[in-house]
Amino acid sequence: MNNNFDNIELPLVQVPVWSLKTVEPFKNLFPIRDMVLAEIIDDMTVNGFDAGHPLVVWNMTVVDGHTRLKAAVAAGLETVPVICRQFADENDALEYAIRCQRNRRNLTDGELLQCLQRLDQRKRVGRPAGNCPLAHGKSANLMAETLGVSRGKIEKLRAIEDYASAETKEALLQGKYSVNRAYEETMRTRRPQDVNEPDADAKLVHSVMADIHARMNTAQIRKLVKALQLELAIN
């Protein structure tokens, strides 16, 4: 719907809730926590919307503040305070949204995985990844900095996303598994089973594989495999 609020450039302004758009990839980037939502609804019902924590919008699309917007609607508010920001592109806005969530909440392991999955979904449907810090092939250090976690955790999440079973991923998303448990489960099921392989060798192979996945991304692992195949062929 076109309206007079599409080109608002003021740093802070009250706008009707109906003028705001909630769309992917921002809408479901992180789940709305029911307990937090209920608390905000109760507070807004009594005190209204705290203008000290406005929504952040880009061309009237909500980039940050989906929980607050949903609470405002539930509390019966007709207008909400927003800050209109300009971004270079959708990926720039997405990076901003991720930083806001990282700074505001302690992201669960499941939320971190969900963030990676949603970015990959965008790539699969042909939407450009651009310079998005969490896209495949980008530096694990940059991903870790963006999400506020260690490089090792990012690489474990990447291995889980690429190789884990649907059951393992769901357990992580639901908070039943930690990243470490999901990663160990993933690597255990991926390790080749050889009944003639000595236990000590099996443990060594498993340890090396875990270290590789913690230090290298998928593209780097493929290069390592090719290099090892070439070395074995020469020897």
C-alpha positions as CSV (number, residue, x, y, z in Angstrom):
1,M,0.0,0.0,0.0
2,N,1.4,3.4,-1.0
3,N,1.0,6.2,1.6
4,N,2.4,9.5,2.6
5,F,4.8,7.9,5.1
6,D,7.0,6.0,2.5
7,N,9.5,8.9,2.2
8,I,9.8,10.0,5.8
9,E,13.3,11.1,6.5
10,L,12.9,12.5,10.0
11,P,15.1,10.8,12.6
12,L,12.2,10.1,14.9
13,V,8.5,10.3,14.1
14,Q,5.2,8.7,15.1
15,V,3.5,6.7,12.3
16,P,0.3,4.6,12.1
17,V,0.9,0.9,12.6
18,W,-0.9,0.2,9.4
19,S,1.8,2.1,7.4
20,L,4.6,-0.3,8.4
21,K,5.6,-3.4,6.4
22,T,7.0,-6.6,7.9
23,V,8.7,-8.8,5.3
24,E,11.5,-11.3,4.9
25,P,14.3,-11.5,5.5
26,F,13.8,-9.3,8.6
27,K,10.4,-10.6,9.8
28,N,11.5,-14.0,10.9
29,L,15.2,-13.5,11.2
30,F,14.9,-14.3,14.9
31,P,11.9,-15.8,16.7
32,I,9.7,-13.7,18.9
33,R,9.9,-15.0,22.5
34,D,6.4,-15.5,23.9
35,M,7.4,-14.5,27.5
36,V,9.1,-11.3,26.4
37,L,6.2,-10.4,24.1
38,A,3.7,-10.9,26.9
39,E,5.7,-8.6,29.2
40,I,6.0,-5.9,26.6
41,I,2.2,-6.1,25.9
42,D,1.4,-5.6,29.6
43,D,3.8,-2.6,29.8
44,M,2.5,-1.0,26.7
45,T,-1.1,-1.4,27.8
46,V,-0.4,0.6,30.9
47,N,2.4,3.0,29.8
48,G,2.2,3.1,26.0
49,F,5.1,2.8,23.6
50,D,8.5,3.9,25.1
51,A,9.8,6.4,22.5
52,G,13.3,5.7,23.9
53,H,13.2,2.4,22.0
54,P,11.7,3.2,18.6
55,L,11.3,0.8,15.7
56,V,13.9,1.1,13.0
57,V,12.5,1.2,9.5
58,W,13.8,1.3,5.9
59,N,11.4,2.7,3.4
60,M,8.7,1.8,5.9
61,T,9.8,-1.8,6.2
62,V,10.6,-2.8,9.8
63,V,14.2,-3.8,10.1
64,D,14.4,-3.9,13.9
65,G,11.6,-4.0,16.4
66,H,9.2,-6.8,15.3
67,T,8.4,-7.8,18.9
68,R,7.7,-4.2,19.9
69,L,5.4,-3.8,16.9
70,K,3.5,-6.9,17.6
71,A,3.1,-5.9,21.2
72,A,1.9,-2.4,20.1
73,V,-0.8,-3.9,17.9
74,A,-1.9,-6.3,20.7
75,A,-2.0,-3.4,23.2
76,G,-4.3,-1.5,20.8
77,L,-1.9,1.3,20.0
78,E,-2.6,3.2,16.7
79,T,0.8,4.8,16.3
80,V,4.3,3.9,17.1
81,P,7.6,5.9,17.2
82,V,10.1,5.0,14.4
83,I,13.5,6.0,13.2
84,C,13.9,6.0,9.4
85,R,17.3,4.8,8.4
86,Q,18.9,4.5,4.9
87,F,20.9,1.4,3.9
88,A,23.0,0.7,0.9
89,D,21.0,-2.5,0.1
90,E,19.1,-5.3,1.8
91,N,22.2,-7.0,3.0
92,D,23.4,-3.9,4.7
93,A,20.0,-3.6,6.4
94,L,20.2,-7.3,7.4
95,E,23.6,-6.9,8.9
96,Y,22.3,-4.0,11.0
97,A,19.3,-6.1,12.2
98,I,21.6,-8.9,13.2
99,R,23.9,-6.5,15.2
100,C,20.8,-5.0,17.0
101,Q,19.7,-8.4,18.0
102,R,23.2,-9.5,19.1
103,N,23.5,-6.4,21.3
104,R,20.0,-6.7,22.8
105,R,19.7,-10.4,23.6
106,N,21.9,-13.4,24.3
107,L,21.3,-15.3,21.1
108,T,20.6,-19.0,21.7
109,D,22.5,-21.6,19.7
110,G,19.3,-22.4,17.9
111,E,18.8,-18.7,16.9
112,L,22.4,-18.6,15.6
113,L,21.7,-21.7,13.4
114,Q,18.4,-20.2,12.3
115,C,20.1,-17.0,11.2
116,L,22.5,-19.0,9.0
117,Q,19.7,-21.1,7.6
118,R,17.7,-18.1,6.6
119,L,20.6,-16.5,4.8
120,D,21.2,-19.7,2.9
121,Q,17.5,-19.8,1.9
122,R,17.9,-16.4,0.4
123,K,20.8,-17.6,-1.7
124,R,18.9,-20.7,-2.9
125,V,16.0,-18.6,-4.2
126,G,18.4,-16.5,-6.2
127,R,18.5,-13.4,-4.1
128,P,22.0,-11.9,-4.2
129,A,24.2,-12.5,-1.1
130,G,26.4,-9.5,-1.9
131,N,28.6,-8.7,1.0
132,C,26.5,-10.3,3.6
133,P,28.8,-11.3,6.4
134,L,27.2,-14.7,7.0
135,A,27.0,-16.0,3.5
136,H,28.9,-19.1,2.5
137,G,32.5,-18.5,1.5
138,K,32.9,-15.4,3.7
139,S,35.4,-15.2,6.4
140,A,34.5,-17.1,9.6
141,N,36.2,-14.3,11.5
142,L,33.8,-11.8,10.0
143,M,30.8,-14.0,10.7
144,A,32.0,-14.4,14.3
145,E,32.4,-10.7,14.8
146,T,29.0,-10.0,13.4
147,L,27.2,-12.5,15.7
148,G,29.4,-11.9,18.7
149,V,30.6,-15.5,19.0
150,S,33.9,-17.3,18.4
151,R,35.2,-18.4,15.0
152,G,35.1,-22.0,16.3
153,K,31.4,-21.8,17.1
154,I,30.6,-20.4,13.6
155,E,32.5,-23.3,12.0
156,K,30.7,-25.8,14.1
157,L,27.4,-24.2,13.2
158,R,28.4,-24.3,9.5
159,A,29.2,-28.0,9.8
160,I,25.9,-28.7,11.5
161,E,24.0,-26.8,8.8
162,D,25.8,-28.7,6.0
163,Y,25.9,-32.2,7.4
164,A,23.6,-32.7,10.4
165,S,20.4,-34.7,10.2
166,A,17.0,-33.0,10.3
167,E,16.5,-34.4,13.8
168,T,19.8,-33.0,15.1
169,K,19.1,-29.6,13.6
170,E,15.6,-29.5,15.1
171,A,17.0,-30.5,18.6
172,L,19.4,-27.5,18.3
173,L,16.6,-25.2,17.2
174,Q,14.4,-26.3,20.1
175,G,17.2,-25.8,22.6
176,K,17.4,-29.5,23.4
177,Y,21.0,-29.7,22.0
178,S,23.9,-27.3,22.5
179,V,26.1,-26.5,19.5
180,N,28.8,-28.8,20.9
181,R,26.4,-31.7,21.3
182,A,24.9,-31.2,17.9
183,Y,28.3,-31.0,16.4
184,E,29.6,-34.1,18.1
185,E,26.5,-36.0,17.0
186,T,26.9,-34.7,13.4
187,M,30.6,-35.7,13.3
188,R,29.9,-39.1,14.9
189,T,27.4,-40.1,12.2
190,R,29.6,-38.8,9.4
191,R,32.7,-40.7,10.5
192,P,33.3,-43.7,8.2
193,Q,32.6,-47.0,10.1
194,D,35.4,-49.6,9.5
195,V,35.2,-52.6,11.8
196,N,38.8,-53.5,11.0
197,E,40.0,-50.0,12.0
198,P,41.8,-50.0,15.4
199,D,40.0,-47.9,18.0
200,A,43.0,-45.6,18.5
201,D,43.1,-44.8,14.8
202,A,39.4,-44.2,14.7
203,K,39.7,-41.7,17.6
204,L,42.6,-40.0,15.8
205,V,40.6,-39.7,12.6
206,H,37.6,-38.4,14.4
207,S,39.7,-35.8,16.3
208,V,41.4,-34.6,13.1
209,M,38.0,-34.3,11.3
210,A,36.6,-32.3,14.2
211,D,39.6,-30.0,14.2
212,I,39.3,-29.5,10.4
213,H,35.7,-28.5,10.6
214,A,36.4,-26.1,13.5
215,R,39.2,-24.4,11.5
216,M,38.1,-24.5,7.9
217,N,35.0,-23.7,5.8
218,T,33.4,-26.0,3.2
219,A,35.4,-24.5,0.3
220,Q,38.7,-24.8,2.2
221,I,37.9,-28.4,3.1
222,R,37.3,-29.3,-0.6
223,K,40.7,-27.8,-1.5
224,L,42.3,-29.8,1.3
225,V,40.7,-33.1,0.0
226,K,42.0,-32.4,-3.5
227,A,45.5,-31.7,-2.2
228,L,45.5,-34.9,-0.1
229,Q,44.3,-36.9,-3.1
230,L,47.1,-35.5,-5.2
231,E,49.6,-36.3,-2.6
232,L,48.4,-39.8,-2.3
233,A,48.5,-40.3,-6.0
234,I,52.1,-39.0,-6.2
235,N,53.2,-41.3,-3.3
